[in-house]
Amino acid sequence: MYNLKKGGNYDISASPDPDIKVTEEGDDEETERGQWGGYCDFLLTCIGYCVGLGNVWRFPYLCFKNGGGAFLIPYIISLVLMGIPLYFMELSMGQFPSKGPITVWMMTPLFKGLGYAMVIVNTVISLYYIVIVAWVWYFFFTSMRSPLPWVDCNNRWNTPNCFDRQQAINCTALNATFFNGTVSNCSEVPELLSKTQTPAHEYFYNHVLELTDGLGDLGGMRWPLLGTLFLSWVIVFLVLIKGVASLGKVAYFSSLFPYFMMTALLIRGATLEGARKGIEFYMIPKWERLADIQVWSDAANQIFYSLGISIGTLTAMSSFNRFNHYCLRDALIVPFINCATSIYAGFAVFSVLGFMATRANLPVEQVAVSGPGLVFVVYPEGLTQMPGSPTAWAILFFIMMMFLGFSSQFSQVETIISAFNDESGGWFLRGRWRGLAFRATVCLIMFACGIPLVFQGGFYVFTIFDTYAGGFPLLIIGLLEVIVITYIYGFNRFAEDIQMMIGYKPSLFIRAFWNVITPLLLLVIIILKIVQYKPLTFGDYTYPPWYGAISWSLVALPLLFIPGVGLAVHCKNGGWKIFKKTLAPAAEWGPALNKHRTGRYEPIVKNRIELESGPSFTPSSGDELPPAYINAYDNTTSNYYANANGHIPSNEKNGPEQTMNNDGGKTNLAFEGEQRF
């Protein structure tokens, strides 16, 4: 038994006693947070997070709209100059301290609001993103009937404007067009089609959504969609029930399965009549389009959004890596896989669109759309025209879309959970039942917040969220993030942190990207988005003027946390007198484990000595303690700090004498280091 008393000199490494247990708090902390079971767990989770619905419904449309194959040039340039550098930065900043997107900003406490802004944007995106999964569930269930419910116009939800392309094809032999009881000349087919709606269009908007006339009329609840929304959140909870331990295992299936489905759809689509027409339209380059600044803007925007930068998820996921994990490799692999998947998905989409255009004798651009319209209107219509079993192909397609949606949603929600758990010091997830209760509470609250989106007019709200929540805020957060890390925290300091993890500093190319090229590109994109801003519309519907209050609040809310939290930190730490301190890393900043604290982090020691039995210890000024511990007593945490000579300093914090709590014969004496920069 060690007798800790005044005047004693102790070496905790000598004469080990079974009644004394020495553990590193860093080890305990990392165990509580969780850790990836293996390298593939992390890699596949990142791939699943980045490869989402946007790869299917947005990239192919942008490609044909902006010059076909020529669009790949600005797209890949944006990937190299902006996407990969930012991806590497966010992976590194999470892995180094093993902290989530809020707590990681102890590197520069004044900008901790950036972390809150990221999590708020992440939360809003998660609220509406899972609604898409709820729609997919509905289509999946209704795809199990034959014939598919959107195959013709003979349903209660169809209107007189419903027009079956198949009827137009059959009437071609008569050199006439049948529309709403009127026979017209065949040359009028394109004009007539532009004024009508397909069965698939009316099925989605009139039946699945039961869309109202505008934002001012939310209508009633769509109970089937509420059920599929609840089902989606239950699945999210079950997958995240053990955090990254369960998420990493599910990723093997959720991240890889869509590729099998995509390949099956591509093979089937490539055998259809007109598939070549669609693929040529998709890929044949129109070089003159490279002179259009809009093409470059679209490419940079797509890279930024498809990689999921600036919402904290990459930082959160990398925080569960081992300290020496080679994150630079992931920062190269995942963005290129994401890029290749987008191109690959485009072939699967446009082979079917070419088939549809050929069957209807229309140009491909008249059947190609972006967003929900592609997934829930155009592609389902193409599936009904496929030879063989349209029902089977529809089921496979919606299973693929379901996994694409879930794989992104899982990571986003885990980011929210880990962020607030880190801020609580691990309290929320400490203990099995408390952790389950916290995860369930997060999912239930987010489910409740998403309910307005499954009202009959919820699609108008969804469109606002989709347009504004993931627009300006992410770009501004990304710009501030790279500026703070490279110019305030300092590139050299950050490079040394990376060297501690992977063995060498980032190259001069990375330095050029982080210091100049990437922030400049982000600034240009922000300016272009402001210059090119147009009021939101949906088809022929123009949103009322008051919608701006909703849309710009989505932009302003997360951004206000940046100065707001900064001001709170500034005032808490004493105002202008110690302004410089709030720009410097906090005392706790650095690797989570003592064994990784080298160089400027070496003085920090975090050990706990637990006396399982014996009398309580009453430390007082001048007591000699194990010499490894440094600096001060913390009233808030009851941690005793010894100075470099192993003495508890006498100061106004600890007073002449402090008594350690004795709980059931077990006394915990916790020492924690403090780093001064």
C-alpha positions as a printed Julia matrix, in Angstrom:
677×3 Matrix{Float64}:
   0.0    0.0     0.0
   1.31   3.45   -0.91
   1.16   5.99    1.91
   0.63   9.37    0.23
   1.54  11.88    2.91
   3.19  15.22    3.26
   6.89  15.15    2.59
   6.8   11.81    0.77
   8.46  11.07   -2.56
   6.71   8.47   -4.74
   7.56   6.49   -7.82
   4.39   4.81   -9.09
   6.38   2.53  -11.38
   8.2    0.85   -8.49
   6.97  -1.89   -6.13
   3.54  -2.37   -7.7
   0.83  -2.98   -5.18
  -2.31  -4.95   -6.08
  -4.41  -2.37   -4.26
  -3.33   0.37   -6.64
  -4.65   0.48  -10.19
  -3.01   2.79  -12.71
  -4.85   3.46  -15.96
  -4.58   6.06  -18.68
  -7.65   8.23  -19.06
  -6.86   8.51  -22.75
  -7.31   4.77  -23.17
 -10.6    4.81  -21.28
 -11.84   7.73  -23.35
 -11.06   6.05  -26.64
 -12.71   2.81  -25.55
 -15.86   4.67  -24.55
 -16.03   6.54  -27.86
 -15.51   3.37  -29.83
 -13.12   2.51  -32.62
 -13.39   1.0   -36.08
 -13.06  -2.77  -36.06
 -10.74  -2.64  -39.06
  -9.53  -0.53  -41.95
 -12.25  -1.72  -44.32
 -14.95  -0.7   -41.84
 -13.84   2.92  -42.05
 -13.13   2.91  -45.79
 -16.48   1.38  -46.77
 -18.36   3.68  -44.4
 -16.72   6.71  -46.03
 -17.52   5.35  -49.5
 -21.12   4.72  -48.48
 -21.38   8.21  -47.03
 -20.05   9.96  -50.14
 -21.7    7.75  -52.76
 -25.32   8.67  -52.28
 -28.45   9.65  -54.14
 -26.77  12.65  -55.75
 -24.47  10.36  -57.73
 -27.53   8.94  -59.48
 -29.92  11.85  -59.79
 -27.66  14.9   -60.06
 -24.27  14.15  -61.64
 -25.54  12.51  -64.89
 -27.87  15.45  -65.48
 -25.07  17.99  -64.87
 -22.83  16.06  -67.23
 -25.14  16.14  -70.25
 -26.26  19.71  -69.44
 -22.69  21.03  -69.31
 -21.09  19.53  -72.37
 -21.14  15.76  -71.92
 -17.65  14.32  -71.62
 -16.18  17.82  -71.64
 -17.71  18.35  -68.2
 -15.31  15.74  -66.79
 -12.4   18.16  -67.27
 -13.61  20.85  -64.82
 -15.04  18.11  -62.62
 -11.7   16.31  -62.2
  -9.79  19.59  -61.87
 -12.16  20.63  -59.06
 -11.66  17.21  -57.46
  -7.88  17.64  -57.4
  -7.72  21.33  -56.46
 -10.52  21.45  -53.91
 -12.13  18.08  -53.15
  -9.1   16.0   -52.17
  -7.33  18.76  -50.16
 -10.46  19.49  -48.1
 -11.17  15.79  -47.66
  -7.65  15.19  -46.34
  -7.89  18.21  -44.05
 -11.13  17.04  -42.43
  -9.91  13.47  -41.97
  -6.7   14.7   -40.35
  -8.33  17.16  -37.98
 -10.64  14.46  -36.61
  -8.11  11.64  -36.37
  -5.39  13.62  -34.59
  -7.28  14.39  -31.33
  -9.91  11.63  -31.68
 -12.64  14.24  -31.33
 -15.87  15.01  -33.15
 -16.72  18.12  -35.2
 -17.48  20.38  -32.2
 -14.86  19.36  -29.65
 -12.14  19.29  -32.3
 -12.21  23.09  -32.37
 -10.33  23.21  -29.09
  -7.51  23.75  -31.58
  -8.77  27.37  -31.79
 -11.53  27.84  -29.19
 -12.64  31.19  -30.61
 -13.93  29.36  -33.69
 -15.72  26.56  -31.9
 -18.91  27.92  -33.45
 -17.76  26.39  -36.74
 -18.29  22.98  -35.18
 -21.8   23.88  -34.06
 -22.57  25.28  -37.5
 -21.45  22.02  -39.11
 -23.63  19.91  -36.83
 -26.67  22.14  -37.35
 -26.35  21.92  -41.14
 -25.82  18.17  -40.81
 -28.99  17.89  -38.72
 -31.11  19.82  -41.21
 -29.79  17.77  -44.14
 -30.47  14.55  -42.23
 -34.05  15.66  -41.58
 -34.97  15.97  -45.24
 -32.56  13.4   -46.7
 -34.28  10.52  -44.92
 -37.62  11.68  -46.34
 -36.29  10.59  -49.74
 -35.66   7.16  -48.24
 -39.27   7.17  -47.0
 -40.45   7.82  -50.58
 -38.23   4.99  -51.81
 -39.79   2.63  -49.26
 -43.25   3.51  -50.57
 -42.21   2.81  -54.17
 -40.5   -0.39  -53.09
 -43.66  -1.76  -51.46
 -45.93  -0.76  -54.36
 -43.46  -2.25  -56.87
 -44.38  -5.71  -55.6
 -47.65  -5.66  -57.51
 -48.08  -6.37  -61.19
 -48.7   -4.4   -63.27
 -46.87  -1.48  -61.71
 -49.3    1.2   -60.51
 -47.75   3.95  -62.65
 -47.98   2.05  -65.93
 -51.19   3.64  -67.29
 -53.74   6.43  -66.81
 -56.61   4.28  -65.53
 -56.3    5.15  -61.84
 -58.25   7.37  -59.48
 -55.35   9.81  -59.12
 -54.97  10.41  -62.85
 -56.21  13.63  -64.46
 -57.45  14.4   -68.01
 -53.91  15.58  -68.74
 -52.48  12.11  -68.12
 -50.78  10.92  -71.28
 -49.45   7.43  -71.84
 -46.39   7.47  -74.09
 -47.15   3.89  -75.05
 -50.44   5.05  -76.59
 -48.56   7.61  -78.63
 -46.18   4.92  -79.85
 -49.05   2.64  -80.85
 -50.78   5.48  -82.7
 -47.7    6.24  -84.75
 -48.74   3.49  -87.18
 -51.95   5.46  -87.83
 -49.98   8.68  -88.47
 -52.08  10.35  -85.76
 -51.99  11.17  -82.1
 -54.73  10.36  -79.63
 -54.93  12.81  -76.75
 -57.93  13.44  -74.52
 -60.35  12.21  -77.14
 -58.86  14.3   -79.95
 -56.98  13.04  -82.99
 -54.24  15.39  -84.11
 -51.48  15.42  -86.69
 -48.42  13.38  -85.71
 -46.18  16.44  -85.99
 -47.92  17.85  -82.91
 -46.71  15.06  -80.65
 -43.8   17.0   -79.04
 -46.02  20.02  -78.29
 -48.8   17.86  -76.89
 -46.36  15.95  -74.72
 -45.01  19.2   -73.26
 -48.52  20.06  -72.04
 -49.29  16.68  -70.51
 -48.04  14.5   -67.7
 -47.01  10.87  -67.77
 -48.66   8.23  -65.55
 -45.43   8.02  -63.51
 -45.46  11.8   -62.96
 -49.05  11.78  -61.75
 -48.44   8.71  -59.6
 -45.63  10.43  -57.7
 -47.1   13.9   -57.31
 -50.84  13.12  -57.23
 -50.82   9.81  -55.36
 -47.61   9.32  -53.38
 -47.28  12.96  -52.28
 -50.86  14.14  -52.93
 -49.23  17.49  -53.62
 -51.19  20.62  -52.72
 -51.35  23.85  -54.73
 -48.56  25.64  -52.92
 -46.46  26.32  -49.84
 -49.35  28.11  -48.17
 -51.36  24.88  -48.01
 -49.57  22.05  -46.21
 -52.71  19.92  -46.41
 -53.12  16.8   -44.34
 -50.8   14.06  -43.21
 -49.72  11.39  -45.7
 -50.04   8.5   -43.29
 -48.3    5.9   -45.48
 -45.27   8.2   -45.77
 -45.31   8.81  -42.02
 -45.13   5.04  -41.58
 -42.21   4.64  -43.99
 -40.46   7.61  -42.36
 -40.79   5.96  -38.94
 -39.55   2.66  -40.39
 -36.51   4.44  -41.81
 -35.62   5.97  -38.44
 -36.04   2.61  -36.69
 -33.52   1.12  -39.12
 -31.11   4.01  -38.51
 -31.38   3.43  -34.74
 -30.8   -0.31  -35.05
 -27.76   0.12  -37.28
 -26.23   2.71  -34.94
 -27.15   0.86  -31.75
 -23.47   0.14  -31.05
 -22.05   3.16  -32.81
 -19.23   2.62  -35.26
 -18.86  -0.99  -34.13
 -22.2   -1.88  -35.74
 -22.04   0.77  -38.47
 -18.72  -0.57  -39.74
 -20.14  -4.07  -40.18
 -23.32  -2.9   -41.91
 -21.17  -0.85  -44.31
 -19.87  -4.03  -45.95
 -23.36  -4.6   -47.31
 -24.89  -1.13  -47.53
 -21.89   0.31  -49.39
 -21.19  -2.57  -51.77
 -24.68  -3.82  -52.62
 -25.65  -0.73  -54.7
 -22.76  -1.48  -57.06
 -24.2   -4.9   -57.87
 -27.61  -3.37  -58.51
 -26.11  -0.57  -60.59
 -24.18  -3.08  -62.69
 -27.29  -5.2   -63.26
 -29.26  -2.13  -64.38
 -26.41  -1.03  -66.65
 -26.15  -4.44  -68.31
 -29.9   -4.54  -68.85
 -30.02  -0.96  -70.05
 -27.16  -1.47  -72.49
 -29.13  -4.21  -74.27
 -32.16  -1.98  -74.87
 -32.97  -0.32  -78.15
 -31.69   3.26  -78.16
 -29.24   2.76  -75.29
 -26.35   3.91  -77.47
 -28.22   7.09  -78.31
 -28.54   7.94  -74.62
 -24.93   7.11  -73.76
 -23.63   9.17  -76.69
 -25.73  12.1   -75.56
 -24.3   11.65  -72.07
 -20.61  11.38  -72.96
 -19.86  12.98  -76.37
 -17.91  16.13  -75.45
 -19.03  19.59  -76.47
 -15.74  21.42  -76.02
 -17.2   24.88  -76.58
 -19.06  24.55  -73.28
 -15.75  24.82  -71.4
 -15.79  28.56  -72.11
 -18.93  28.91  -69.97
 -18.18  29.85  -66.35
 -21.41  28.13  -65.28
 -19.93  24.76  -66.28
 -16.96  25.27  -63.97
 -19.21  26.5   -61.19
 -21.45  23.42  -61.48
 -18.41  21.11  -61.43
 -16.94  22.69  -58.3
 -20.32  22.69  -56.55
 -20.92  19.02  -57.34
 -17.49  17.99  -56.02
 -18.03  19.93  -52.82
 -21.48  18.52  -52.11
 -20.94  14.95  -53.26
 -17.94  14.46  -50.96
 -19.95  15.64  -47.95
 -17.45  18.3   -46.91
 -18.11  20.87  -44.15
 -20.89  19.09  -42.26
 -18.55  17.39  -39.79
 -19.15  13.79  -40.87
 -15.65  13.19  -42.23
 -14.16  14.61  -39.03
 -16.43  12.45  -36.88
 -15.79   9.24  -38.81
 -12.01   9.73  -38.81
 -12.03  10.42  -35.06
 -12.68   6.7   -34.53
  -9.48   5.75  -36.39
  -6.3    4.63  -34.72
  -3.88   7.52  -34.24
  -1.38   6.28  -36.84
  -3.96   5.36  -39.47
  -2.77   6.43  -42.94
  -5.61   8.86  -43.66
  -3.92  10.37  -46.72
  -4.57   7.12  -48.57
  -8.28   7.38  -47.77
  -8.32  11.01  -48.9
  -7.17   9.81  -52.33
  -9.16   6.58  -52.63
 -12.63   7.73  -51.55
 -12.92  10.9   -53.68
 -11.77   9.04  -56.8
 -14.19   6.18  -56.12
 -16.95   8.73  -55.64
 -16.03  10.39  -58.93
 -15.87   7.07  -60.8
 -19.2    5.96  -59.32
 -20.9    9.13  -60.54
 -19.68   8.5   -64.07
 -20.61   4.82  -63.85
 -24.12   5.62  -62.61
 -24.54   7.98  -65.54
 -24.15   5.1   -67.99
 -26.87   3.13  -66.18
 -29.2    6.14  -66.2
 -28.68   7.32  -69.76
 -28.88   3.88  -71.32
 -32.48   3.74  -70.06
 -33.18   7.38  -71.01
 -31.93   6.68  -74.53
 -34.28   3.71  -74.71
 -37.2    5.88  -73.56
 -36.38   8.65  -76.03
 -36.14   6.16  -78.89
 -39.48   4.55  -78.03
 -41.23   7.93  -77.81
 -39.38   9.37  -80.82
 -38.17  12.28  -78.69
 -34.78  13.95  -78.15
 -32.97  12.64  -75.09
 -32.95  16.09  -73.48
 -36.76  16.01  -73.32
 -36.78  12.97  -71.05
 -33.67  13.79  -68.97
 -34.28  15.58  -65.67
 -32.46  16.03  -62.38
 -33.41  15.51  -58.75
 -36.4   13.56  -57.42
 -38.03  13.73  -60.86
 -35.4   11.37  -62.27
 -35.67   8.77  -59.5
 -39.42   8.83  -58.94
 -40.8    9.79  -62.37
 -38.54   9.28  -65.37
 -36.65   6.14  -64.37
 -39.75   4.3   -63.05
 -41.44   5.1   -66.36
 -38.5    3.6   -68.2
 -38.71   0.48  -66.06
 -42.32  -0.11  -67.15
 -41.2   -0.23  -70.77
 -38.43  -2.77  -70.23
 -38.94  -6.17  -71.85
 -39.27  -9.04  -69.41
 -40.41  -8.32  -65.88
 -40.71  -4.58  -65.12
 -41.73  -5.44  -61.56
 -38.46  -7.23  -60.83
 -36.38  -4.37  -62.27
 -38.38  -1.82  -60.29
 -37.76  -3.73  -57.05
 -34.02  -3.94  -57.75
 -33.83  -0.24  -58.63
 -35.55   0.92  -55.46
 -33.49  -1.43  -53.29
 -30.4    0.21  -54.78
 -31.75   3.7   -54.07
 -32.67   2.65  -50.53
 -29.13   1.54  -49.74
 -27.65   4.66  -51.34
 -29.83   6.79  -49.08
 -29.28   4.81  -45.89
 -25.5    4.56  -46.23
 -25.23   8.37  -46.2
 -27.85   8.81  -43.48
 -26.14   6.39  -41.08
 -22.91   8.4   -41.05
 -24.67  11.74  -40.76
 -26.71  10.72  -37.71
 -23.71   9.1   -36.01
 -21.92  12.43  -36.49
 -24.66  14.24  -34.55
 -24.6   11.65  -31.76
 -20.81  11.6   -31.39
 -20.57  15.41  -31.54
 -22.85  15.99  -28.56
 -21.42  13.01  -26.7
 -17.93  14.49  -27.0
 -19.22  17.85  -25.79
 -20.68  16.15  -22.72
 -17.33  14.54  -21.94
 -18.69  11.16  -22.99
 -21.58  11.28  -20.5
 -24.39  10.61  -23.0
 -22.98   7.27  -24.12
 -21.46   6.17  -20.82
 -23.15   2.93  -19.9
 -25.14   0.61  -22.1
 -28.66   1.75  -21.24
 -27.85   5.43  -21.16
 -26.23   5.1   -24.58
 -29.27   3.31  -25.99
 -31.59   5.92  -24.51
 -29.57   8.78  -25.97
 -29.42   7.25  -29.45
 -33.15   6.5   -29.35
 -33.89  10.05  -28.18
 -31.89  11.59  -31.02
 -33.69   9.44  -33.6
 -37.13  10.16  -32.1
 -36.55  13.92  -32.0
 -35.34  13.97  -35.59
 -38.28  11.82  -36.67
 -40.67  14.29  -35.02
 -38.94  17.26  -36.65
 -39.28  15.61  -40.06
 -43.03  15.02  -39.82
 -43.99  18.3   -41.61
 -42.13  17.02  -44.66
 -44.59  14.14  -45.1
 -47.65  16.37  -45.16
 -49.33  16.8   -48.54
 -47.54  20.11  -49.06
 -44.32  18.93  -47.47
 -42.59  18.64  -50.84
 -42.46  22.44  -51.08
 -40.71  22.57  -47.71
 -38.41  19.75  -48.83
 -37.38  21.74  -51.91
 -36.53  24.77  -49.76
 -34.43  22.65  -47.42
 -32.66  20.93  -50.3
 -31.88  24.22  -52.03
 -30.77  26.38  -49.11
 -29.64  24.19  -46.2
 -26.9   22.54  -48.22
 -25.99  25.61  -50.26
 -24.44  28.8   -48.95
 -23.81  27.57  -45.38
 -21.57  24.7   -46.47
 -19.49  26.9   -48.76
 -19.0   29.59  -46.13
 -18.2   27.04  -43.42
 -15.71  25.34  -45.75
 -13.99  28.64  -46.54
 -13.71  29.62  -42.87
 -12.54  26.13  -41.95
  -9.57  26.16  -44.29
  -8.66  29.76  -43.36
  -8.74  29.06  -39.61
  -6.67  25.89  -39.85
  -4.01  27.24  -42.21
  -3.69  30.84  -41.03
  -4.81  30.92  -37.38
  -3.96  27.47  -36.06
  -1.15  27.55  -38.58
  -0.16  25.36  -41.49
   3.2   24.47  -39.94
   1.59  23.36  -36.69
  -1.06  21.35  -38.54
   1.63  19.8   -40.75
   3.54  18.7   -37.65
   0.37  17.14  -36.26
  -0.05  15.18  -39.48
   3.59  14.12  -39.35
   2.99  12.65  -35.89
   0.22  10.48  -37.38
   1.51   9.36  -40.78
   5.26   9.9   -40.47
   5.79  12.89  -42.75
   4.47  16.37  -43.41
   2.11  17.2   -46.28
   3.85  18.1   -49.52
   4.33  21.59  -50.93
   1.43  20.9   -53.28
  -0.92  20.38  -50.35
   0.46  23.56  -48.77
  -0.31  25.49  -51.96
  -3.82  24.05  -52.06
  -4.65  24.78  -48.42
  -3.04  28.22  -48.29
  -4.12  29.66  -51.64
  -5.9   27.57  -54.26
  -8.67  25.9   -52.25
  -9.83  29.0   -50.32
  -9.67  31.05  -53.52
 -11.83  28.5   -55.36
 -14.35  28.48  -52.52
 -14.5   32.27  -52.56
 -15.1   32.28  -56.33
 -17.9   29.7   -55.97
 -19.58  31.78  -53.25
 -19.42  34.9   -55.42
 -20.81  33.03  -58.43
 -23.7   31.63  -56.37
 -24.56  35.14  -55.2
 -24.37  36.59  -58.72
 -26.34  33.72  -60.26
 -28.96  33.56  -57.52
 -32.54  33.17  -58.72
 -35.74  32.87  -56.67
 -36.82  29.29  -56.11
 -39.41  27.76  -58.43
 -40.9   24.3   -58.86
 -42.16  23.63  -62.36
 -44.65  26.4   -63.11
 -45.08  27.19  -59.43
 -43.36  30.28  -58.05
 -42.85  30.39  -54.3
 -44.54  33.28  -52.46
 -42.34  36.19  -51.32
 -42.58  35.19  -47.66
 -40.79  31.89  -48.32
 -37.59  33.92  -48.1
 -37.99  34.07  -44.33
 -37.75  30.27  -44.2
 -35.01  29.89  -46.77
 -32.64  32.55  -45.51
 -33.15  31.49  -41.9
 -31.78  28.09  -42.96
 -28.74  29.93  -44.28
 -28.34  32.32  -41.35
 -29.06  30.03  -38.39
 -25.93  27.86  -38.55
 -23.72  30.79  -39.56
 -24.85  32.87  -36.57
 -23.39  30.21  -34.28
 -19.91  31.06  -35.54
 -19.74  34.6   -34.09
 -22.18  33.71  -31.28
 -20.15  30.87  -29.81
 -16.96  32.81  -30.48
 -18.3   35.74  -28.46
 -19.29  33.4   -25.62
 -15.82  31.84  -25.52
 -14.26  35.29  -25.69
 -16.28  36.65  -22.75
 -15.88  33.47  -20.69
 -12.11  33.69  -20.93
 -11.83  37.31  -19.84
 -12.46  39.47  -22.88
  -9.82  41.39  -24.8
  -7.14  40.94  -22.18
  -6.63  37.32  -23.18
  -7.98  37.48  -26.74
  -4.83  35.82  -28.02
  -5.44  32.84  -25.73
  -8.75  32.03  -27.44
  -6.92  31.88  -30.77
  -4.33  29.44  -29.41
  -5.06  25.75  -28.85
  -6.72  24.86  -25.55
  -4.79  23.05  -22.86
  -6.5   19.76  -23.69
  -5.67  19.88  -27.4
  -3.58  17.03  -28.74
  -3.62  13.25  -29.16
  -6.03  11.4   -26.9
  -3.49   8.81  -25.69
  -0.41   9.62  -23.62
   1.79   7.38  -25.72
   1.13   9.6   -28.74
   1.87  12.84  -26.92
   5.32  13.65  -28.2
   7.07  16.87  -29.13
   5.18  19.92  -27.9
   2.47  17.68  -26.45
   4.9   15.65  -24.31
   4.4   17.56  -21.01
   0.75  16.56  -20.88
   0.21  13.52  -18.66
  -3.23  12.16  -17.79
  -3.07   9.37  -15.2
  -5.48   8.14  -12.57
  -4.4    6.42   -9.36
  -7.19   4.46   -7.72
  -6.75   3.42   -4.08
  -9.07   0.47   -3.7
  -8.87   0.53    0.11
  -7.27   2.36    2.94
  -7.74   5.75    4.56
  -8.78   8.76    2.55
  -6.0   11.07    1.45
  -6.05  14.75    2.38
  -3.6   16.57    0.11
  -2.44  19.96    1.22
  -0.08  22.62    0.01
   3.46  21.33   -0.32
   2.6   17.63   -0.59
   5.01  15.72   -2.78
   3.34  13.6    -5.44
   4.58  11.47   -8.34
   6.84  13.85  -10.27
   5.22  13.33  -13.67
   2.25  15.57  -12.94
   2.08  19.29  -13.6
   0.17  22.46  -12.77
  -2.85  23.52  -10.69
  -6.1   22.3    -9.15
  -9.39  22.48  -11.04
 -12.4   23.3    -8.87
 -14.88  22.18  -11.51
 -13.48  18.68  -11.99
 -11.8   18.18   -8.57
  -8.59  17.24  -10.37
  -5.32  17.88   -8.53
  -2.37  19.0   -10.57
   1.19  18.85   -9.29
   3.9   21.08  -10.66
   7.06  19.89  -12.37
   8.67  19.23   -8.98
   5.82  17.03   -7.85
   4.29  19.54   -5.39
   0.7   20.73   -5.23
   1.11  24.49   -5.59
  -0.38  26.79   -2.99
  -2.63  29.28   -4.74
  -6.06  30.81   -4.58
  -7.54  27.81   -6.39
  -6.65  25.05   -4.02
  -6.16  27.04   -0.82
  -4.07  25.71    2.05
  -5.75  22.33    2.15
  -8.09  20.26   -0.02
  -9.77  16.98    0.92
 -10.35  14.26   -1.63
 -13.77  12.57   -1.59
 -13.8    9.05   -0.16
 -16.55   6.93   -1.69
 -17.11   3.54   -0.08
 -13.5    3.03    0.91
 -12.29   3.82   -2.63
 -10.45   7.07   -3.19
  -9.73   8.37   -6.66
  -6.87  10.81   -7.05
  -6.91  12.12  -10.61
  -4.06  14.09  -12.09
  -4.24  15.75  -15.45
  -1.66  17.75  -17.33
  -1.95  21.25  -18.69
  -0.09  22.42  -21.77
   0.81  26.06  -22.22
   1.58  27.36  -25.72
